[in-house]
Every structure is written in structure tokens, then in C-alpha cells.
Amino acid sequence: MSLFDLKIERQSHPVDMIEFVADSNDWAFERPADDEIAMTVEGKWADYTVSFSWMEKFEAIHFSCAFDLKVPDSRVNEVIRLLSHVNGELLMGHFDVWQNADVIVFRQSLPLSGGVEPTGRQVEMMLSNGLETCEAYYQAFQFVVWSGMDAQSAVSAVMFETVGQA
């Protein structure tokens, strides 16, 4: 018998906590399935499609935050270089290109092994981290895709720190 064969009884469905947090914050959301909740969040640079999914097999909540940015074939390699550079800077989560859907997506997982229940604070932190990360790098993806910049220059252009006030 494997450790993975043990069945843990959960007191509630993990997506129920996400729905509770969304409802408490007056976030508009849809629950297309028991294991998923989705919402659109308006950011400074784009509208983000956010999804939380319960992955029973892995006992984890999967969070994704996507933005619609079609990557022309001629820019795919440079976008992949940008992904590599950006992902190396991130403490939590990572970016991917879902080429079949023409979107760039930020993904992160929250393991809840052994029947652990998610907290409202964990849900809020996953959403906050995802949105802040997307907002921080959105323009770098735009620079690479639409301005023809190389990955290193694009990251340098968006990751400078402003000092003082105007």
C-alpha cells in the first residue's frame, strides 16, 4: 500500500473557501464546476482571467492568472527567453505561454496534503501575488511582442525603481 492510497476526509471542499473569500470581498465570480472558480480582475495594464482549481490527485489548489497577448511566431523564441529570465526572479509561481490559447499565464499551486484546509489569507495571498506579478511584468511581455525588444532590455525597462516624487 502506497501513502497515496490513503483517503483523507476533508471537512469542506477547498474551493468553498475560495468562494467564501470571493463573496466576502464582493468579487464577481463563476463556479463552472465543483472543483473550479473563475473571475475576471481589472488591472492597471490589462484585464486578467483568474482561475482557482482543486486538483484532487495532487491535493493542491492550482491558481492561474492569464492575460490575452497573442505572440506572433516570429517572437516566440524571445518570449521564451523572457519567461526564463522572469521566472528566475520569482520566489513563488511561474509564467508559461499557452500557445494553443494564445495567452501568457502565471501559475502557482498551494499544496494541501493530508486534509489541510486552505485559509482565507492563503487565498488572498495567492491572488495578490499573482496579480502583482502579472502587473509587474505585463509591459515587459508587451515590449518583447510588440516593440521587438530583446528579453533583457524589456526586463530592464520595467524593473527600474523610481526615487523621489514628481
Phi, psi and omega per residue, in radians:
M1 nan 2.302 3.139
S2 -1.571 2.727 3.054
L3 -1.074 -0.505 -3.133
F4 -1.268 -0.245 3.141
D5 -1.411 -0.232 3.122
L6 -1.237 2.295 3.105
K7 -1.717 2.207 3.131
I8 -1.822 2.272 3.073
E9 -1.448 2.211 3.081
R10 -1.701 2.526 3.115
Q11 -1.303 -0.513 3.105
S12 -2.632 2.888 3.106
H13 -1.353 2.298 -3.099
P14 -0.981 -0.553 3.135
V15 -1.234 -0.380 3.070
D16 -1.060 -0.665 3.110
M17 -1.154 -0.691 3.124
I18 -1.124 -0.730 3.097
E19 -1.097 -0.725 3.106
F20 -1.045 -0.794 3.134
V21 -1.127 -0.776 3.133
A22 -1.070 -0.778 -3.138
D23 -1.145 -0.731 3.133
S24 -1.103 -0.529 3.141
N25 -1.664 0.123 -3.114
D26 0.995 0.642 3.059
W27 -1.487 2.303 3.067
A28 -1.292 2.297 -3.095
F29 -2.581 2.870 3.019
E30 -2.192 2.586 3.062
R31 -2.113 1.435 -3.051
P32 -1.176 -0.332 3.116
A33 -2.673 2.874 3.131
D34 -1.020 -0.570 -3.043
D35 -1.672 0.192 -3.055
E36 -2.563 2.547 3.011
I37 -2.411 2.421 -3.065
A38 -2.339 2.628 3.103
M39 -2.707 2.813 3.020
T40 -1.938 2.288 -3.107
V41 -2.103 2.246 3.126
E42 -1.431 2.187 3.092
G43 -1.917 -3.078 3.114
K44 -1.244 -0.675 -3.038
W45 -1.785 -0.384 -3.067
A46 -2.866 2.943 2.935
D47 -1.596 2.333 -3.071
Y48 -1.912 2.356 3.060
T49 -1.622 2.010 -3.048
V50 -1.917 2.423 3.124
S51 -2.482 2.369 2.971
F52 -2.005 2.274 3.138
S53 -2.289 2.391 3.042
W54 -1.537 2.190 3.132
M55 -1.933 1.594 -3.038
E56 -0.947 -0.784 -3.090
K57 -0.988 -0.639 -3.100
F58 -1.761 -0.047 -3.060
E59 0.855 0.978 -3.085
A60 -2.569 2.605 2.976
I61 -1.622 2.233 3.082
H62 -1.790 2.239 3.117
F63 -1.963 2.342 3.027
S64 -2.355 2.533 3.129
C65 -2.373 1.925 -3.023
A66 -2.003 2.647 2.990
F67 -2.333 2.527 -3.065
D68 -1.414 1.894 3.101
L69 -2.554 1.712 -3.085
K70 -1.208 2.188 -3.094
V71 -1.749 1.950 3.100
P72 -1.118 2.627 -3.127
D73 -0.927 -0.611 -3.098
S74 -1.210 -0.258 -3.091
R75 -1.958 -0.009 -3.072
V76 -1.014 -0.825 -3.104
N77 -1.069 -0.695 3.141
E78 -1.245 -0.602 3.063
V79 -1.120 -0.693 3.104
I80 -1.130 -0.661 3.042
R81 -1.088 -0.728 3.108
L82 -1.100 -0.776 3.100
L83 -0.986 -0.799 -3.127
S84 -1.059 -0.780 -3.138
H85 -1.146 -0.858 -3.101
V86 -1.116 -0.812 -3.106
N87 -1.058 -0.532 3.087
G88 -1.184 -0.328 -3.137
E89 -1.620 -0.257 -3.007
L90 -1.522 2.394 3.059
L91 -1.411 -0.730 -3.110
M92 -2.230 2.402 3.077
G93 1.391 3.101 3.129
H94 -2.780 2.790 3.061
F95 -1.685 2.583 3.027
D96 -2.375 2.806 2.949
V97 -1.903 2.132 3.038
W98 -1.706 1.578 -3.010
Q99 -1.141 -0.544 3.141
N100 -1.223 -0.347 3.124
A101 -1.937 -0.019 -3.123
D102 0.973 0.779 3.094
V103 -2.335 2.685 2.961
I104 -1.790 2.343 -3.029
V105 -2.296 2.446 2.999
F106 -1.740 2.314 -3.102
R107 -2.253 2.598 3.122
Q108 -2.734 2.622 3.119
S109 -2.208 2.626 3.072
L110 -2.109 1.822 3.114
P111 -1.202 2.385 3.125
L112 -2.301 0.823 -3.070
S113 -1.114 2.585 3.050
G114 1.323 0.376 3.098
G115 1.520 0.148 3.116
V116 -1.083 2.415 3.134
E117 -1.718 2.476 3.080
P118 -1.272 2.634 3.067
T119 -1.784 2.794 3.080
G120 -1.034 -0.662 -3.139
R121 -1.137 -0.674 3.108
Q122 -1.115 -0.736 3.126
V123 -1.100 -0.824 3.131
E124 -1.090 -0.662 3.134
M125 -1.203 -0.681 3.096
M126 -1.074 -0.809 -3.141
L127 -1.127 -0.819 -3.126
S128 -1.074 -0.822 3.132
N129 -1.073 -0.767 -3.132
G130 -1.100 -0.823 -3.131
L131 -1.151 -0.757 3.130
E132 -1.101 -0.675 3.135
T133 -1.180 -0.759 3.103
C134 -1.098 -0.758 3.126
E135 -1.105 -0.675 -3.101
A136 -1.149 -0.594 -3.026
Y137 -1.942 -0.049 -3.093
Y138 -0.951 -0.838 -3.107
Q139 -1.131 -0.552 3.091
A140 -1.102 -0.726 3.088
F141 -1.117 -0.710 3.095
Q142 -1.088 -0.765 -3.134
F143 -1.046 -0.730 -3.126
V144 -1.218 -0.768 -3.066
V145 -1.294 -0.847 -2.979
W146 -1.753 -0.461 -3.107
S147 -1.750 -0.124 3.123
G148 1.305 0.262 3.130
M149 -1.216 2.679 2.995
D150 -1.382 2.818 -3.033
A151 -1.023 -0.810 -3.097
Q152 -1.087 -0.766 3.129
S153 -1.135 -0.672 -3.136
A154 -1.125 -0.765 3.118
V155 -1.145 -0.756 3.116
S156 -1.046 -0.648 -3.111
A157 -1.184 -0.530 -3.074
V158 -1.778 -0.240 -3.048
M159 -1.856 0.530 3.063
F160 -1.553 2.689 -3.121
E161 -1.833 2.216 3.128
T162 -1.467 2.348 3.138
V163 -2.068 2.369 3.117
G164 1.525 -3.012 -3.105
Q165 -2.257 2.622 3.094
A166 -1.708 nan nan
